Structure formats: structure tokens, C-alpha cells
Amino acid sequence: MREESPEPERRGGRRLCRFPLILALLQLLLGVAVTVVAFLQLSLTPSLTTRETPHWAGITMCAVAVLGLVLFCVTSRPDERSFLQFMMKILFFFFCSVGLIVSVLAAAFSGHHYSQSSSFTCERLGPECICTWEPQDPQDPLARRLRFLEVEDCASLTETLPLMQLLQLLLNVLQALLCAAAAFLMWRSRYQGFFSGTQGSSWSKV
């Protein structure tokens, strides 16, 4: 006896919990969060470099999330019977791999800059804030000094900026884990099924 197909209501309910949707929504949420925090960092001072404000990692993650949502929409068809579906799976796997690399780079940059900014010693000099970091001596004329323009309060560079960079580090680590999970699940759904050599009930008696 062939098993009856699930009712449309039950099938639709399970569809909301399918693989691409949950991960894509989480990726979109994290991508928006990383981008917002990056532009908040730029609001402190425009002197920060693109490595210190990884909005590019957030935008990349948003693009991956949109691709995952499109993949969720096209998976209503039977597996691999649509060229569009096949290409979307390949693209989603590829961009998840790219997102993993980008997120790891952004996390590494954020961690490096956090280790510097957490030990900043800053003083105002006209419209600028001049910062050095330990173990350098602020009075040493040969110590490396960083100039930050358009800073309302130098305390924001020693208090707010390290917190934002630590938040960027955590968010990008989560992004990398989500991309790794999405890439692994996509690979597993296609290539980790192995033929066991037995078909049990499919053999008919002679």
C-alpha cells in the first residue's frame, strides 16, 4: 500500500520550518545588525577605516540571506527537477562559503582593533583626538599616534568604540557559524546520502 500524501495544511506548516528559511532569516538579522553597528561606529568618527567598520560583511550576509529566501521559495518543486532550483542551490552554497570567509576576516579585524582600542590613551588636541595604546608611552615622541577627526568626546574612543568592536567580533563569529552550518547542510542534503544496497519492501516475491 502506498502511503498517503500529507494534507496541504500540514505540509504548509512543516514548510515554514524548512532548512533555508530559518537560517536565511537568522543571516538577515545578523547582517542587518553588523551593518547598523558599523555605521554607528562611523558616527563616532569618520577617521575609522573600512577594516574597523565591517559593514561590507553585513551587506554580504544580507545578500546571502536574500538568496536563501529565494531558494526557500523555489524548493516547493520536487528536488532537482528544476534547473532554477539546481542553480539556486549551487549559488547558495557558493555564497555561504564566501560569507564564511568574509565573516572570519571581519571577526579577525574586529578582534585586532578591539585589542588596540581597549588600551587607548587619548587626549584632545584642537579638533582632533590623539590616541596611543599601551605598552607605548604617550610621552614618547616616537610612539605611534592615531588621529581621530570630528570626535565630540575623546572618552567615546576609549569606552564606546571598544564595546562596539567587541560586539562586531561576536556578531561576525555568529555569522561565520551560520554560514558554515548552511553550507554543510546544503552539502549534506545533496551528497551525504549513500546507497545501502538493500531495498527491503521494494522486492517482489517470485
N, C-alpha and C positions, 0 to 999 in steps of 0.2 A: 504494500500500500504506500502510495506517495504521500508525504507529509503535506498538509495543507499550508498554503502560504499565509503569512501573518496578516492580520487585519490592517487596513490602511492607517487607522488611528494609532495602533501600537507601533507600526513601522515608523510613522511620523514622529512618535515620541522618542523612539530609540535614535532617530536620525539627528535629534538635537544634541545627542551625547557622542556623536561620532568623532573620530580621531582629528580631522583637520580643524574642526570648528573650535574646540576648546583651546587647543594650542595657538590657533590663529588669534583668538580673542586675547589670550594672555600676552602674546607677542605684540599685538597692537597696543595694549595697555602699557607694557614696559617701554615700547618705542616712543609713545607719547610722553611718558614720564621722563625718559632720558633727554628728549628734545627740550622739554619745558625746563628741566634743571639746568641744561646747558645755556639756554637763553637767560635764565635767572643769574647765572654766573657772569654772563656778559653785561648784565645790568649793573654789576658791582664796579667793573672797569672794562673799557674796550681794549685794554692792553693785553688781555689774555689771548693766547694762541689757540688755533683750532685743535691742537692736541689736548689742551686743558679744558676745552668746551666741546665734548664729542657729540655735537648734535648730528653729525654725519652717521654715527652709529644708531641713533634713534630713528633717523629717517630711513636708513637701510632696513631696520627692523619693521617699520611701518609698511614698507614695500613688500617684505616677506609675508607679513600678516595679511595684506590685501590679496596676495597670491594664494595664500592658504584659504581665504574665504571664497575666492573664485573656484578653487579646487573642490571645496565642500559643495558648491552649487552644481558642479558638473558630475559629481560622483553619484547622482541619482540614477545614472545609466549603469547597466551591467559592466563589470570590470573589463577593461581593455577592449571593449567593443567600439570605442570612440577614439579617433586619432587625437581629438582635442583633449580628452581626458588623459591619454597617454602622455602628451606633451606637457600638460599642466603638472603631472606627477614628476616628470623629469625636471621641469623648471623649479618646482617647489623644493625638490631635493638639492638641486644645484644652489639655489639662493639661500637655503638653510645652511649649507656648507659655507657659503660666503659670509652669511650673517654670523656664524660661529667664529670665523677668523676675525672679522671686524670687531665683534664684541670682546674677544680676548685682547686684541690690540688696545681697544678703548679702556678696558679694565687695567691693563698694564700701565698705560699712560696716567690714568687717574691715580693708581697706587703710587707711582713715582712722584707725581706732583703733590699728592697728599703728604708724603714723607718730607717734602720740602716745605710746603706751606704750614705744616703743623709746628715747625720750629722757626717761623719767620720772626724777625725783629724789625719793625717798621717805624719810620719817623717821617713826618711831613716836611717837605721842602718846597715851599711855594705851592703851586697847583698839583704837585706830584707827591707820591708816597715812595720813599726809597726803602727797599727791604733787603736784608741779608738773612741768612739762615745759619743755624749752628752746624758745625762747630766753628764757623768763621767768626771772627771778632768784628763787630760793627765799626770799631775804631780803626781797623786795619785798612790803610789806603789801597792795598792790593786785593782786598776781599771782593768777591763778585757781588755786585749790587743789581737789583732788579728795579726798574722804574715802572710805576703804575700811574697812568693818567686818569683824570676825571674821577677820582675817588673822593666821596663825600667824607668818609671817616676811615682812617687807616686801620682802626680796630676791626673793620669788616674783612680785611685781608688776613688777619691773624685768628679770627673767630669764625666768621661765616663761611669764608672760602674753603677752609679745611673740611668743614662739615659737608659742604656741597660736593667736594671731591670724593669724600668717603662714601656719600650717597651714590655718586656716579659709579664708584667701584662696585658697590653691592648690586646696583641695577644692571650693570653690564655683565657681571658674573651670572646673574639670573637669566639674562638674555642668552648668554653662551650656553647655559644648561638647557634652556628651552629649544634652541636651535639644534643642539646635539640630540636631544630627545626626539624632535620632529624628524631629523634626518635618519636616525636609527629606526624609528617606527615605520617610516616610508620604505627604507631598505628591507626591513623585516617583512612587511606586508607583501613585497614582491618576490624576494629571493630566499627567505629563510624557511619556506615550505619544502620538504623533501618527500619524494615518493617512497612509501614504505614497502611496496611490493605486494601488499595484500589489499583486497577489495571486499572482504567479508561477504556481505549480503548481496553484492552485485553478481556473484557467480550463480548460474542456474544449474540445477541438477539435471543430469542426462537421464 
